[in-house]
Amino acid sequence: MIYKVLYQDSELDNPRRESTKSLYVNADSSIIVRQAVENNTNYHIEFIQELDEEHLEYEKKNPDFKLTEF
């Protein structure tokens, strides 16, 4: 499954919608995604969303779409 992770760059920053970023991870569960992001970055995770086929196709149209590997 592909998961979309919404995050802030730093755990120290106050979360603001305008500075929320996203990354995409292929994993078996959202728990694995959370552990990978927490172990490899200083990001403050806001939300992890499993993408269905339609949503994934929509996200792939974004030129910034790239699967992140940890």
C-alpha positions as CSV (number, residue, x, y, z in Angstrom):
1,M,0.0,0.0,0.0
2,I,1.0,3.6,-0.6
3,Y,0.6,6.0,2.3
4,K,0.6,9.8,2.3
5,V,2.3,11.3,5.3
6,L,1.5,14.9,6.2
7,Y,4.2,16.5,8.3
8,Q,6.0,19.6,9.6
9,D,9.7,19.8,9.0
10,S,10.5,20.0,12.8
11,E,8.9,18.8,16.0
12,L,9.9,22.2,17.5
13,D,7.8,24.3,15.1
14,N,4.1,25.0,15.7
15,P,2.1,23.2,13.2
16,R,0.6,25.5,10.5
17,R,-1.4,24.4,7.5
18,E,0.7,26.6,5.2
19,S,3.9,24.8,6.1
20,T,2.5,21.3,6.0
21,K,4.4,19.0,3.6
22,S,3.8,15.5,2.3
23,L,5.7,12.4,1.4
24,Y,4.6,9.1,0.0
25,V,5.8,5.7,1.4
26,N,5.2,2.2,0.2
27,A,4.7,-0.1,3.3
28,D,2.5,-2.9,4.7
29,S,0.9,-0.7,7.4
30,S,0.7,2.8,8.7
31,I,2.5,1.6,11.9
32,I,5.5,0.7,9.8
33,V,5.3,4.1,8.0
34,R,5.2,5.9,11.3
35,Q,8.2,4.0,12.7
36,A,10.2,4.6,9.6
37,V,9.5,8.3,9.5
38,E,10.2,8.8,13.2
39,N,13.4,6.7,13.1
40,N,14.9,8.5,10.1
41,T,13.7,12.1,10.3
42,N,13.0,14.9,12.7
43,Y,9.6,15.5,11.1
44,H,6.5,16.1,13.2
45,I,3.9,13.7,11.7
46,E,0.4,15.2,11.5
47,F,-1.5,12.5,9.7
48,I,-0.9,9.2,7.8
49,Q,-3.4,8.3,5.1
50,E,-3.7,5.1,3.1
51,L,-4.3,6.0,-0.6
52,D,-6.8,4.1,-2.6
53,E,-6.2,3.7,-6.4
54,E,-8.2,6.8,-7.4
55,H,-6.5,9.0,-4.9
56,L,-3.1,7.6,-5.8
57,E,-3.7,8.3,-9.5
58,Y,-4.6,11.8,-8.6
59,E,-1.4,12.3,-6.5
60,K,0.8,10.9,-9.3
61,K,-0.3,13.8,-11.5
62,N,1.5,16.2,-9.2
63,P,5.0,16.8,-10.6
64,D,6.4,16.6,-7.0
65,F,5.1,13.1,-6.5
66,K,7.9,10.7,-5.5
67,L,8.0,7.6,-3.3
68,T,10.3,7.9,-0.3
69,E,12.3,5.0,0.8
70,F,13.8,4.5,4.2
